Amino acid sequence: MINETEIVLDKTDLHILRLMQDNARISNADMARELGMAPSGILERVKKLEQKNVIQQYNARINPVALQQKMLAFIFMKAADGPGSDETTQKLALIPEVQEVHHIAGDDCYLVKIRTYDSASLMHLMRTHFTKIPHILSTRTTIVLETVKEQQQLVIPEK
């Protein structure tokens, strides 16, 4: 894996990233037409972006409501091991309903994003999983009433 400080992206790399972020299923041929390049050149650049860990994953975005996962919550956690330790974060990351784990500044140590079916399943998750993580001292849960915007896309500069 290449060190983050060694990653240099040119205008073509950034254009490829914009196209792929808009549609991860775009073909090399379509990207090549858009950029005025050969498909083999696009393939080579995409492979290099993967090797540099710039492109980390390809996946489908699924509507959580279609799977009846209507409850979205953010949980602020205080932990005895603090943000310098990986023990709590590793255990949190193993819980399937946990979508994100962030070390944060302030009174709390972690911010955890969770998606479940309903409040009962959220409570079950907290009772069966969080209570088994020894360093968690306290939690504060914020339940989302409505999501106006949720995205993973990054702002990719024009350069």
N, CA, C and O of each residue as an XYZ file, in Angstrom:
636
protein
N       0.841     -1.172      0.000
C       0.000      0.000      0.000
C       0.890      1.241      0.000
O       1.929      1.266      0.658
N       0.485      2.247     -0.725
C       1.255      3.469     -0.857
C       0.842      4.448      0.226
O      -0.339      4.560      0.557
N       1.814      5.151      0.772
C       1.576      6.157      1.788
C       0.697      7.264      1.218
O       0.860      7.653      0.061
N      -0.236      7.773      2.027
C      -1.164      8.811      1.581
C      -0.439     10.052      1.056
O      -0.917     10.699      0.123
N       0.700     10.385      1.641
C       1.419     11.586      1.217
C       2.065     11.401     -0.150
O       2.467     12.379     -0.780
N       2.168     10.165     -0.612
C       2.773      9.882     -1.912
C       1.763      9.854     -3.050
O       2.155      9.707     -4.207
N       0.483      9.989     -2.756
C      -0.550      9.920     -3.784
C      -0.599     11.241     -4.537
O      -0.876     12.294     -3.961
N      -0.328     11.168     -5.823
C      -0.410     12.329     -6.699
C      -1.419     12.005     -7.790
O      -1.284     11.010     -8.502
N      -2.425     12.853     -7.912
C      -3.475     12.644     -8.910
C      -3.440     13.787     -9.921
O      -3.415     14.961     -9.553
N      -3.440     13.420    -11.191
C      -3.470     14.454    -12.222
C      -4.920     14.701    -12.653
O      -5.857     14.097    -12.130
N      -5.071     15.608    -13.621
C      -6.399     15.995    -14.087
C      -7.182     14.797    -14.637
O      -8.390     14.697    -14.421
N      -6.507     13.898    -15.338
C      -7.173     12.720    -15.909
C      -7.636     11.776    -14.810
O      -8.749     11.254    -14.873
N      -6.792     11.549    -13.799
C      -7.191     10.706    -12.661
C      -8.443     11.268    -11.992
O      -9.377     10.528    -11.684
N      -8.453     12.567    -11.773
C      -9.603     13.209    -11.121
C     -10.858     13.089    -11.975
O     -11.952     12.895    -11.443
N     -10.714     13.202    -13.289
C     -11.863     13.052    -14.184
C     -12.395     11.613    -14.114
O     -13.606     11.394    -14.069
N     -11.492     10.652    -14.107
C     -11.895      9.236    -13.976
C     -12.644      9.034    -12.661
O     -13.677      8.365    -12.634
N     -12.137      9.600    -11.583
C     -12.789      9.455    -10.273
C     -14.186     10.079    -10.275
O     -15.119      9.506     -9.713
N     -14.333     11.240    -10.900
C     -15.656     11.864    -10.986
C     -16.628     10.971    -11.749
O     -17.763     10.765    -11.320
N     -16.168     10.438    -12.896
C     -17.034      9.568    -13.695
C     -17.420      8.309    -12.915
O     -18.580      7.897    -12.930
N     -16.455      7.708    -12.243
C     -16.730      6.470    -11.512
C     -17.581      6.718    -10.268
O     -18.386      5.869     -9.884
N     -17.404      7.869     -9.647
C     -18.212      8.177     -8.472
C     -19.667      8.402     -8.882
O     -20.584      8.040     -8.145
N     -19.879      8.994    -10.046
C     -21.240      9.191    -10.545
C     -21.882      7.867    -10.955
O     -23.086      7.675    -10.780
N     -21.075      6.955    -11.502
C     -21.582      5.665    -11.966
C     -20.446      4.648    -11.922
O     -19.639      4.578    -12.850
N     -20.378      3.867    -10.859
C     -19.297      2.884    -10.697
C     -19.353      1.788    -11.757
O     -18.381      1.054    -11.939
N     -20.465      1.673    -12.449
C     -20.602      0.646    -13.483
C     -20.230      1.153    -14.874
O     -20.398      0.433    -15.858
N     -19.730      2.374    -14.963
C     -19.347      2.915    -16.263
C     -18.235      2.053    -16.869
O     -17.307      1.641    -16.174
N     -18.343      1.794    -18.142
C     -17.350      0.940    -18.800
C     -16.093      1.733    -19.121
O     -16.114      2.960    -19.208
N     -14.996      1.001    -19.293
C     -13.747      1.637    -19.708
C     -13.923      2.307    -21.071
O     -13.360      3.373    -21.320
N     -14.696      1.688    -21.940
C     -14.940      2.250    -23.275
C     -15.668      3.589    -23.170
O     -15.320      4.540    -23.870
N     -16.680      3.670    -22.294
C     -17.408      4.931    -22.128
C     -16.515      6.008    -21.518
O     -16.569      7.167    -21.929
N     -15.695      5.628    -20.539
C     -14.765      6.600    -19.960
C     -13.752      7.055    -21.007
O     -13.413      8.235    -21.085
N     -13.276      6.113    -21.802
C     -12.295      6.442    -22.839
C     -12.878      7.448    -23.830
O     -12.202      8.398    -24.225
N     -14.144      7.236    -24.234
C     -14.808      8.187    -25.142
C     -14.906      9.570    -24.496
O     -14.621     10.586    -25.130
N     -15.305      9.590    -23.248
C     -15.456     10.859    -22.524
C     -14.125     11.608    -22.416
O     -14.088     12.834    -22.515
N     -13.038     10.867    -22.213
C     -11.725     11.478    -21.993
C     -10.867     11.548    -23.255
O      -9.791     12.145    -23.235
N     -11.327     10.950    -24.343
C     -10.543     10.946    -25.570
C      -9.286     10.105    -25.450
O      -8.226     10.473    -25.957
N      -9.416      8.965    -24.769
C      -8.277      8.060    -24.565
C      -8.630      6.664    -25.057
O      -9.776      6.381    -25.404
N      -7.623      5.798    -25.078
C      -7.851      4.387    -25.409
C      -8.381      3.663    -24.168
O      -7.954      3.973    -23.055
N      -9.300      2.706    -24.332
C      -9.800      1.936    -23.191
C      -8.677      1.266    -22.385
O      -8.768      1.159    -21.162
N      -7.626      0.818    -23.072
C      -6.519      0.178    -22.355
C      -5.820      1.174    -21.424
O      -5.365      0.800    -20.343
N      -5.735      2.430    -21.841
C      -5.138      3.472    -21.001
C      -5.989      3.747    -19.769
O      -5.464      3.969    -18.678
N      -7.306      3.730    -19.950
C      -8.235      3.921    -18.829
C      -8.090      2.759    -17.851
O      -8.000      2.969    -16.641
N      -8.066      1.531    -18.378
C      -7.930      0.354    -17.529
C      -6.658      0.438    -16.695
O      -6.678      0.157    -15.497
N      -5.561      0.822    -17.321
C      -4.283      0.940    -16.610
C      -4.372      1.979    -15.490
O      -3.885      1.744    -14.384
N      -4.986      3.115    -15.774
C      -5.118      4.165    -14.764
C      -6.018      3.719    -13.611
O      -5.711      3.983    -12.449
N      -7.117      3.050    -13.923
C      -8.026      2.574    -12.873
C      -7.308      1.560    -11.994
O      -7.442      1.608    -10.771
N      -6.563      0.661    -12.577
C      -5.808     -0.334    -11.797
C      -4.804      0.356    -10.876
O      -4.636     -0.053     -9.727
N      -4.135      1.400    -11.373
C      -3.180      2.146    -10.541
C      -3.900      2.854     -9.397
O      -3.389      2.906     -8.278
N      -5.086      3.399     -9.674
C      -5.865      4.048     -8.620
C      -6.297      3.039     -7.548
O      -6.349      3.371     -6.364
N      -6.601      1.823     -7.963
C      -6.927      0.759     -7.010
C      -5.692      0.385     -6.198
O      -5.780      0.244     -4.978
N      -4.552      0.221     -6.847
C      -3.315     -0.153     -6.156
C      -2.888      0.909     -5.149
O      -2.354      0.584     -4.089
N      -3.120      2.168     -5.477
C      -2.775      3.269     -4.576
C      -3.798      3.433     -3.454
O      -3.637      4.286     -2.581
N      -4.836      2.623     -3.480
C      -5.912      2.672     -2.489
C      -6.715      3.975     -2.584
O      -7.336      4.401     -1.611
N      -6.696      4.601     -3.765
C      -7.548      5.755     -4.010
C      -8.966      5.250     -4.230
O      -9.910      5.755     -3.621
N      -9.120      4.255     -5.099
C     -10.395      3.547     -5.253
C     -10.327      2.374     -4.285
O      -9.526      1.455     -4.457
N     -11.169      2.418     -3.279
C     -11.105      1.410     -2.222
C     -12.107      0.281     -2.383
O     -11.876     -0.824     -1.892
N     -13.214      0.539     -3.060
C     -14.262     -0.474     -3.097
C     -15.297     -0.110     -4.148
O     -15.494      1.064     -4.463
N     -15.949     -1.119     -4.681
C     -17.095     -0.933     -5.570
C     -18.277     -1.587     -4.867
O     -18.172     -2.726     -4.413
N     -19.410     -0.875     -4.771
C     -20.565     -1.488     -4.140
C     -21.858     -0.855     -4.637
O     -21.843      0.180     -5.304
N     -22.960     -1.482     -4.309
C     -24.283     -0.966     -4.662
C     -24.861     -0.265     -3.444
O     -24.707     -0.729     -2.314
N     -25.520      0.842     -3.683
C     -26.199      1.549     -2.594
C     -27.640      1.062     -2.558
O     -28.383      1.228     -3.526
N     -28.028      0.469     -1.452
C     -29.349     -0.150     -1.313
C     -30.213      0.725     -0.411
O     -29.754      1.211      0.623
N     -31.449      0.916     -0.807
C     -32.380      1.699     -0.002
C     -32.687      0.923      1.283
O     -33.250     -0.168      1.209
N     -32.332      1.457      2.461
C     -32.564      0.729      3.711
C     -34.045      0.450      3.981
O     -34.380     -0.541      4.630
N     -34.916      1.305      3.493
C     -36.355      1.096      3.695
C     -36.820     -0.170      2.987
O     -37.729     -0.848      3.466
N     -36.205     -0.495      1.850
C     -36.563     -1.716      1.123
C     -36.281     -2.955      1.960
O     -36.901     -3.999      1.759
N     -35.340     -2.840      2.906
C     -35.000     -3.952      3.798
C     -35.612     -3.765      5.185
O     -35.232     -4.439      6.142
N     -36.559     -2.842      5.274
C     -37.253     -2.531      6.526
C     -36.331     -1.973      7.610
O     -36.678     -2.006      8.791
N     -35.167     -1.463      7.226
C     -34.239     -0.867      8.195
C     -34.515      0.634      8.261
O     -33.793      1.449      7.689
N     -35.575      0.962      8.973
C     -36.084      2.325      9.012
C     -35.490      3.167     10.135
O     -35.644      4.388     10.131
N     -34.818      2.545     11.089
C     -34.285      3.270     12.238
C     -32.820      3.618     11.996
O     -31.978      2.738     11.817
N     -32.535      4.913     11.995
C     -31.160      5.399     11.886
C     -30.854      6.145     13.172
O     -31.619      7.007     13.602
N     -29.726      5.804     13.780
C     -29.351      6.445     15.037
C     -27.854      6.713     15.065
O     -27.058      5.984     14.473
N     -27.502      7.766     15.761
C     -26.106      8.083     16.022
C     -25.907      7.980     17.530
O     -26.680      8.533     18.313
N     -24.866      7.270     17.918
C     -24.628      7.056     19.336
C     -23.260      7.633     19.704
O     -22.231      7.247     19.149
N     -23.280      8.559     20.648
C     -22.058      9.106     21.199
C     -21.650      8.215     22.354
O     -22.473      7.889     23.210
N     -20.385      7.816     22.388
C     -19.924      6.893     23.430
C     -18.701      7.425     24.151
O     -17.787      7.985     23.545
N     -18.707      7.234     25.457
C     -17.508      7.453     26.250
C     -16.944      6.079     26.551
O     -17.685      5.142     26.849
N     -15.632      5.967     26.472
C     -14.998      4.673     26.735
C     -13.765      4.884     27.600
O     -13.072      5.894     27.485
N     -13.510      3.933     28.450
C     -12.365      4.013     29.359
C     -11.044      3.901     28.614
O     -10.040      4.457     29.059
N     -11.024      3.198     27.498
C      -9.765      3.026     26.768
C      -9.442      4.219     25.882
O      -8.319      4.330     25.391
N     -10.405      5.118     25.666
C     -10.171      6.349     24.925
C      -9.900      6.131     23.456
O      -9.764      4.993     23.006
N      -9.820      7.220     22.704
C      -9.652      7.109     21.263
C      -8.283      6.592     20.814
O      -8.116      6.264     19.640
N      -7.321      6.513     21.697
C      -6.003      5.998     21.321
C      -5.953      4.486     21.214
O      -5.002      3.938     20.657
N      -6.955      3.807     21.734
C      -6.970      2.346     21.755
C      -7.862      1.805     20.643
O      -8.855      2.428     20.268
N      -7.497      0.655     20.131
C      -8.289      0.047     19.060
C      -9.245     -1.024     19.563
O     -10.080     -1.504     18.796
N      -9.147     -1.410     20.821
C      -9.966     -2.519     21.320
C     -11.466     -2.239     21.170
O     -12.195     -3.068     20.625
N     -11.926     -1.099     21.639
C     -13.351     -0.769     21.551
C     -13.783     -0.606     20.098
O     -14.833     -1.114     19.704
N     -12.979      0.101     19.294
C     -13.366      0.311     17.895
C     -13.444     -0.992     17.127
O     -14.335     -1.165     16.296
N     -12.535     -1.906     17.386
C     -12.574     -3.203     16.699
C     -13.826     -3.976     17.056
O     -14.441     -4.596     16.189
N     -14.211     -3.947     18.323
C     -15.423     -4.659     18.738
C     -16.674     -3.999     18.169
O     -17.610     -4.691     17.766
N     -16.699     -2.676     18.133
C     -17.841     -1.981     17.534
C     -17.950     -2.294     16.045
O     -19.046     -2.509     15.528
N     -16.817     -2.320     15.365
C     -16.802     -2.560     13.916
C     -17.290     -3.962     13.554
O     -17.712     -4.187     12.420
N     -17.241     -4.893     14.479
C     -17.704     -6.264     14.217
C     -19.224     -6.404     14.256
O     -19.761     -7.412     13.798
N     -19.918     -5.411     14.793
C     -21.377     -5.473     14.901
C     -21.981     -5.123     13.537
O     -21.754     -4.022     13.037
N     -22.740     -6.029     12.931
C     -23.238     -5.808     11.566
C     -24.076     -4.541     11.390
O     -24.003     -3.909     10.335
N     -24.851     -4.161     12.369
C     -25.706     -2.976     12.250
C     -24.925     -1.663     12.343
O     -25.442     -0.603     11.993
N     -23.697     -1.738     12.810
C     -22.857     -0.541     12.912
C     -22.320     -0.220     11.523
O     -21.615     -1.028     10.918
N     -22.658      0.960     11.027
C     -22.232      1.369      9.699
C     -20.967      2.207      9.723
O     -20.175      2.160      8.782
N     -20.767      2.970     10.784
C     -19.597      3.832     10.886
C     -19.161      3.923     12.334
O     -19.987      3.908     13.246
N     -17.853      4.017     12.537
C     -17.277      4.256     13.869
C     -16.234      5.355     13.692
O     -15.306      5.227     12.893
N     -16.404      6.437     14.450
C     -15.495      7.581     14.342
C     -14.910      7.914     15.708
O     -15.638      7.952     16.699
N     -13.605      8.156     15.771
C     -12.990      8.765     16.955
C     -13.333     10.244     16.867
O     -13.184     10.849     15.805
N     -13.788     10.836     17.965
C     -14.164     12.244     17.919
C     -13.515     13.017     19.057
O     -13.123     12.452     20.078
N     -13.412     14.325     18.852
C     -12.915     15.223     19.887
C     -14.101     15.668     20.745
O     -15.244     15.671     20.288
N     -13.818     16.036     21.970
C     -14.879     16.518     22.852
C     -15.059     15.588     24.038
O     -14.162     14.819     24.383
N     -16.229     15.668     24.658
C     -16.508     14.880     25.851
C     -16.589     13.388     25.578
O     -16.237     12.571     26.428
N     -17.054     13.040     24.389
C     -17.202     11.626     24.044
C     -15.974     11.151     23.274
O     -15.202     11.957     22.754
N     -15.807      9.836     23.208
C     -14.665      9.247     22.504
C     -15.027      8.826     21.088
O     -14.210      8.926     20.173
N     -16.264      8.351     20.914
C     -16.664      7.770     19.633
C     -18.041      8.272     19.206
O     -18.893      8.603     20.030
N     -18.225      8.316     17.892
C     -19.538      8.535     17.302
C     -19.797      7.334     16.407
O     -19.008      7.030     15.513
N     -20.909      6.655     16.655
C     -21.229      5.412     15.952
C     -22.563      5.581     15.223
O     -23.555      6.017     15.806
N     -22.565      5.227     13.941
C     -23.789      5.276     13.136
C     -24.358      3.873     13.052
O     -23.655      2.920     12.715
N     -25.661      3.757     13.370
C     -26.319      2.456     13.418
C     -27.605      2.498     12.617
O     -28.335      3.488     12.654
N     -27.880      1.433     11.900
C     -29.160      1.321     11.205
C     -29.795      0.000     11.625
O     -29.179     -1.061     11.520
N     -31.044      0.083     12.105
C     -31.787     -1.105     12.539
C     -33.232     -1.009     12.019
O     -33.595     -0.078     11.300
N     -34.027     -1.991     12.404
C     -35.414     -2.052     11.940
C     -36.315     -1.054     12.651
O     -37.138     -0.389     12.022
N     -36.155     -0.954     13.961
C     -37.037     -0.107     14.760
C     -36.398      0.139     16.121
O     -35.272     -0.291     16.370
N     -37.113      0.826     16.992
C     -36.546      1.145     18.309
C     -36.311     -0.105     19.155
O     -35.365     -0.156     19.940
N     -37.164     -1.104     18.998
C     -36.979     -2.343     19.758
C     -35.685     -3.051     19.341
O     -34.957     -3.562     20.192
N     -35.400     -3.083     18.048
C     -34.169     -3.736     17.595
C     -32.942     -2.911     17.982
O     -31.876     -3.471     18.235
N     -33.083     -1.593     18.030
C     -31.987     -0.749     18.510
C     -31.700     -1.041     19.979
O     -30.544     -1.187     20.375
N     -32.746     -1.126     20.776
C     -32.578     -1.434     22.198
C     -31.956     -2.816     22.386
O     -31.083     -2.994     23.236
N     -32.397     -3.785     21.605
C     -31.835     -5.132     21.676
C     -30.340     -5.109     21.340
O     -29.531     -5.746     22.016
N     -29.996     -4.382     20.312
C     -28.599     -4.249     19.909
C     -27.762     -3.653     21.040
O     -26.673     -4.141     21.341
N     -28.273     -2.614     21.649
C     -27.539     -1.960     22.727
C     -27.380     -2.887     23.930
O     -26.322     -2.921     24.559
N     -28.427     -3.634     24.244
C     -28.368     -4.540     25.402
C     -27.493     -5.761     25.145
O     -26.783     -6.215     26.042
N     -27.539     -6.293     23.931
C     -26.811     -7.542     23.668
C     -25.382     -7.339     23.190
O     -24.529     -8.199     23.411
N     -25.105     -6.205     22.532
C     -23.758     -6.000     21.986
C     -22.937     -4.989     22.784
O     -21.810     -5.281     23.182
N     -23.497     -3.807     23.018
C     -22.716     -2.761     23.659
C     -22.364     -3.110     25.102
O     -21.283     -2.763     25.578
N     -23.258     -3.785     25.792
C     -22.973     -4.144     27.190
C     -21.843     -5.168     27.302
O     -21.267     -5.340     28.377
N     -21.523     -5.850     26.195
C     -20.435     -6.831     26.203
C     -19.074     -6.216     25.878
O     -18.053     -6.901     25.939
N     -19.057     -4.936     25.538
C     -17.791     -4.247     25.272
C     -17.370     -3.589     26.579
O     -18.004     -2.631     27.021
N     -16.311     -4.092     27.199
C     -15.994     -3.710     28.578
C     -15.635     -2.240     28.815
O     -15.890     -1.733     29.908
N     -15.068     -1.555     27.861
C     -14.577     -0.205     28.123
C     -15.621      0.897     27.920
O     -15.353      2.057     28.232
N     -16.808      0.553     27.402
C     -17.830      1.576     27.194
C     -18.375      2.016     28.550
O     -18.885      1.209     29.328
N     -18.254      3.321     28.812
C     -18.714      3.874     30.086
C     -20.132      4.423     29.986
O     -20.936      4.255     30.902
N     -20.433      5.080     28.867
C     -21.768      5.651     28.705
C     -22.072      5.849     27.225
O     -21.176      5.893     26.382
N     -23.368      5.968     26.938
C     -23.824      6.227     25.568
C     -24.903      7.305     25.603
O     -25.650      7.432     26.574
N     -24.965      8.079     24.516
C     -26.051      9.036     24.282
C     -26.525      8.793     22.869
O     -25.748      8.905     21.920
N     -27.790      8.462     22.720
C     -28.325      8.085     21.418
C     -29.184      9.204     20.843
O     -30.043      9.765     21.523
N     -28.934      9.513     19.583
C     -29.748     10.468     18.841
C     -30.416      9.706     17.711
O     -29.744      9.116     16.865
N     -31.740      9.722     17.701
C     -32.502      9.014     16.673
C     -32.862     10.006     15.573
O     -33.339     11.107     15.847
N     -32.629      9.606     14.333
C     -32.910     10.449     13.180
C     -34.392     10.361     12.850
O     -34.933      9.267     12.685
N     -35.049     11.514     12.752
C     -36.469     11.550     12.406
C     -36.678     11.564     10.896
O     -37.620     10.956     10.389
N     -35.801     12.256     10.185
C     -35.903     12.343      8.734
C     -34.509     12.622      8.179
O     -33.762     13.431      8.729
N     -34.170     11.946      7.087
C     -32.890     12.183      6.420
C     -33.137     13.051      5.197
O     -33.885     12.673      4.295
N     -32.509     14.208      5.174
C     -32.651     15.126      4.055
C     -31.583     14.836      3.006
O     -31.852     14.898      1.806
N     -30.374     14.519      3.459
C     -29.275     14.208      2.540
C     -28.353     13.219      3.224
O     -27.980     13.384      4.386
N     -27.996     12.190      2.476
C     -27.041     11.198      2.960
C     -26.261     10.725      1.742
O     -26.843     10.210      0.787
N     -24.965     10.897      1.776
C     -24.166     10.495      0.626
C     -22.762     10.124      1.058
O     -22.298     10.505      2.133
N     -22.102      9.380      0.203
C     -20.707      9.024      0.404
C     -19.799      9.738     -0.594
O     -18.576      9.701     -0.455
N     -20.385     10.383     -1.593
C     -19.593     11.033     -2.628
C     -18.741     12.141     -2.037
O     -19.162     12.866     -1.136
N     -17.524     12.254     -2.572
C     -16.604     13.302     -2.177
C     -16.597     14.398     -3.228
O     -16.948     14.159     -4.383
N     -16.203     15.580     -2.836
C     -16.027     16.661     -3.792
C     -14.660     16.442     -4.435
O     -13.630     16.500     -3.763
N     -14.663     16.192     -5.729
C     -13.422     15.926     -6.462
C     -13.044     17.199     -7.211
O     -13.808     17.679     -8.049
N     -11.865     17.748     -6.913
C     -11.484     19.020     -7.538
C     -11.289     18.892     -9.045
O     -11.006     17.811     -9.564
N     -11.446     20.015     -9.731
C     -11.246     20.056    -11.180
C      -9.754     20.054    -11.509
O      -9.356     19.483    -12.524
N      -8.952     20.657    -10.706
C      -7.488     20.809    -10.811
C      -7.068     21.663    -11.936
O      -5.872     21.874    -12.138
